[in-house]
Amino acid sequence: MAEKRVSLVLASGGARGMAHIGAIEALEEKGYTIVSVSGCSAGALVGGIYCAGKLPAFKEWICNLDKIDVFSLMDFTLSSKGFIKGEKVFKEIREMVGQVSIETLNIPFNCTAVDVYAGTEKVFDSGDLLTAIRASVSIPTIFTPAEIAGRSYIDGGILNPLPLNLVPEQVQADLLLAVDLNADAHTFQEPELLLSTEKLADGADKSSSKLTKITDRFKIPGWVNDYREKFRARFGEEEALPLNEKEKEEVKTLSSLELLNHSFDLLQDRLSELYIEKHPVDILVEIARNQAGTLEFHRAPELIAIGKDKTLKALQKYENGN
């Protein structure tokens, strides 16, 4: 196939956004050249870091975070606008990426956020890269809004979770590929067994494969249970059953925060569908919304593998003319 220039659109979706890393790796492995990236929230994070040339370092960092590491990066606050400030994690990313302006990137990049009070979409295609990303990833009720030049910004997924309309018109691409992180449950990929390939230390072409058992995939992490129990003890709430037992109950009662986040997810689902209907793509890679929770970044290796596998299959289907 002679033409391999790709405009890439990366959706919002919290920790599921680590699948974007696998999608990019699949494109590069198959010889495609990414000529532009448009992202929202997690898509802005991965896409922006890729355009800055720092994706390998970010992947190594994120793949070595366990549950405790993820928890330690959550700088909690009592603000009613969100319970995580995000300063600690972005300090780590700033040290990794450095001070980079969007205009200086070798690959054209833009991302979207929402101006809280104006209620309008804000497209960042210039200025400091990480400032733009911080605005785009500000998930309502989780991260506090980003404050930029006297304006407050929240997650772009509120209005545009899959920014297909932001692909730069001046970029000459042969195909448009989008990675949707809010797809229906039927696109869920069972993560029971993942095939991982390890290269030998001497750099030989030989490889050894191993099957890694993935367990406890859809249980709330234990440290969250502990955290909840401490709060219940402090504020005198009724004793709660462990969450894995609660899940067995026929009726599950959502807290106000859970209900709000669930509503946000449903909104992103529908908006993504509408944008896909309005802006046809050449290749659509679908990651199920129930593939991982919003903050399950400790599952990055699994999600990267899923993103790569799904993208390779989608590329193969496209190349075969199906």
N, C-alpha and C positions, 0 to 999 in steps of 0.2 A: 504494500500500500504506500503510494508516494506521498500523499497529503496527510500530515500528522500534527498540524498546529491546532491546539485546543484552547478554547476559552472555558474556564472552570468556574462554576458557581457552587459555593459551599453553604449549606443551610445551618440554621441555629438548632441547638438540641442538647446543650449541656455537655456532660461527659461523653455522650454518643459522638460528639465532634471528633474524638480521637480516631474514629473511623476515617476521617478525612486524610489522616496521615497515610493510612493504607491505600486510599484511593490515589493519592499523589505518587506513592511508590509504585503502584501498578502501572500508572501512565508512563512513568519514566522507564520502568522495566520493559515495557512494550515499545519503547522508542518514540513516544509522543512528546512534543514540545509544548509546554504550557505557556501561552502568550498573554494571558490576563487572568486575574483572579478577582471575583466579587464574592464577598462573604458577609455573613450575619452572625453575630454572637460567637459561638464556638467556631463557626466557619471563618469569621474575621480573625480569630486568634490563630488558628492553624494556617490559614491562607496568608495572613500578614507575616508571620514568622517564616513561612516558606519563601515568600518574595524577598525577605531580608537575608535569605541564605543561611538561616540558622535552624532549619527543621531537624537535621540530624542531632544537634545538641539538645534541642527541646525534646525529641523523642527519647533520647537516652535518659534525660532527667525525669520525664513523666512516667516512663516505664519502670523506674526504680523507686517510685513512691508507693508505700503501702498505706493501709488505712490510717495508721498513726501519723504518718507523714502528712497525709491529706488533711487530717484533723488539725495538725499543728500549724498549717498554713491558713486556717480559718480564723482571722482576727475578728472575733465576735464583738458586737456592739449592741447597745440597748436602743438604738435608733428605731423609730417606727417605720422608717423607709426601707429597712432591710437589716438582716442580722449579721452580715459579713461586710467588712469595709473593703476588703480586697487589696489592701496596701501591701501585705506581706507577700502574697503570691506575685504581685506585679513588681515588687522589688527584686524577687528572684528572676523573673523574666527580663527585667530591665538589665540586670547584670549579664544575662545571657545574650541579649539582642543588641544592647547599647542604645545610643541616641540616634535614631534613624528617622528621616523625613520621608513621607510617602512619595514625594516628587523625585527622590533620588533612587528609588527602587529600580532594579533592572527589569522587573516584570510589572506592568501596570496593575495597580491594586486599588480597590475601593471597598468600603464597608458602610453599613447603615446602622443608625440608632434612631431613637425617637425623642424629640424635644418634649419634655414632660408637660410643660404649661401651655405651649402652643399646640400640642397634640399633632405635630407634623413630623414627617420623616426627615432626618438629617443625613445626607450622604457625605462621608469623609473621603475625599480624594486628594487631600493635601494636608500638610501639617505633620505634627509628630505622630509616628506610627502607633506607639503604644498608648498614647492618649486617645486616639481614635478607637483602638481595640477595647480599651477600658470602658468607653462609652457604649460600645456595641454589645458587650457581655453583661451589662448591668441587669440581670434577671430580676424583675419586680419581686419584692418581698424577701429575696435572698441577698443580693448585693445592693448596697446603697447606691443611689444614682451618681453618675459621674458629673462633677462640676467643672465646666469649661467656659471661661470668659463670661461668667455670670449666668450661664444657662445650665439647666439640669437635664441629663440624658439618661434614658433607660434602654433596655434591650431592644434592638431593631426588630426582633421577632414579633413584637407587638403588632407591627403593621406590615412587615415584609420578611418573613422567615426564610424565604428562598429567593434572593434578589436577582432574578433572571433579567429584570429590566435595567440592571445596572451595568451590564456587559458593555464596555467601551465600544462605541460605534467605529472609532478610528482603527481599532485593532483588526487585522486581517487574520481570521481563523478559519479553519476548514470544518470544524465541528464544535458544537456546544455540548459540554458534559456537565450535568448537575448531580450533586449528591444530596439527596433528601433524607434528613434524619427524623422525619415525622410521618413515616409511611405506616400503612395499616398493619395490623398484627400478622396478617398472612405472609408478610415479608420477613418475619422473625427467623433468624438463623440459629438453630440449636447449638449452643456452645459447649455441649458436653465433652466433646473431644476436639482439641485443636492440634493441627500438625505444625510443628515448629522445626525449622531447619537450622542447624548449627554448623558453621564453617570451621574447619580445623585451624588450629593456631598457626600453622605454617602457611596458610593462605591458599592451600591446594583447592582445586575445583571439586574435590570430593566433598560430600556432605553426609551427615548422619541425621536421621529423623527420629523423633520421639513423639509419642502421644501423651499429652498432658491432660490429666483429669481436672475439669473445672467443676467445683462444688459450691453449694450454697449461693447460687446465682441470684436468686430473687428474694433473699432475706435481707432485712435491714441490718447493716453492720452492727456488731456487738457493742462498739463504743457509743453508737447512737442510743441503744437501749440503756446503757449505763448513764448517759447524759440525761435522758428523759427521767430515769428513776431518781437521780439526784434532784432534779427540779421538782418532781412530785413530792419528794421528802421535804424539800425546803418550803414549798408553798402549800403543803397539807392536802394534796390531791388524793383521791382514792387510789388504793393500790392497784397497779395494772398488771395484767397478764403479760408474759413475754410475748413479743410481737409474732414470733413464729407460731405460737399457739393461737394468737388472735386471728391469724390468717385463716385458721381452720373454721372460724365462726361463720355462720351463714350470712350474717349481716355485718358489714364493716362500716363503722361510723367515721366519716372524715372530719378532721379538725378544720377550723376555719382556714388555716394556712394550707393544709393539704387540698382543701376544696378550691382555694384560689389558684394553687399551682396546677391542679388538674384542669381547671377551666382554661388556664393559659396554654396548657398542652393541647387541649381541644381546639382552641383558637388557632394555634399554629398549624395543626392538622388541616383544618379547612382552608386557611389562607394559602398553604402550600399547594393544595389541590387546585385552587383557583389560579394561582400564578402559573402552574404547569399547563392548565387548560389554555391560558391566555398567551403563554410564551412557549411554544413547542420546543423540545430539545432533541438533539440527535441521540444522546445516550443519557438515560436516567438510572442512577444507582440508588436503590431504595434500602434504607436502614429503618427497621421497625422502631416505633416510638417506645415500645416496651422492651427493647434490646438492652437498655441499661437506664438506671436512674440518673437524675440531673447531676448529682455530686459524686457519682461512683467513679472517680478518676483513677482509683487504684486498679480498675479493670482495663486500663489503657492497652496492655499487650493483647488482650483478647479482642478488644474493639478494633485495634489496628489490623489484626489478622482478618477479622470479618470484613472490614472495609476493603482490604486488598483483594480478598477472595471474590467478593461481590463485583468489584470493579473489573477484575480480570475476566470474569464470566460475561459481564456486560460488553466489554471490548471484543471478546471473542464472538459474541452474538452479532455485534455490529459489523465486524470484519467479514463474517460469513454471510452478511446480507439478510439476516433474519430480523 
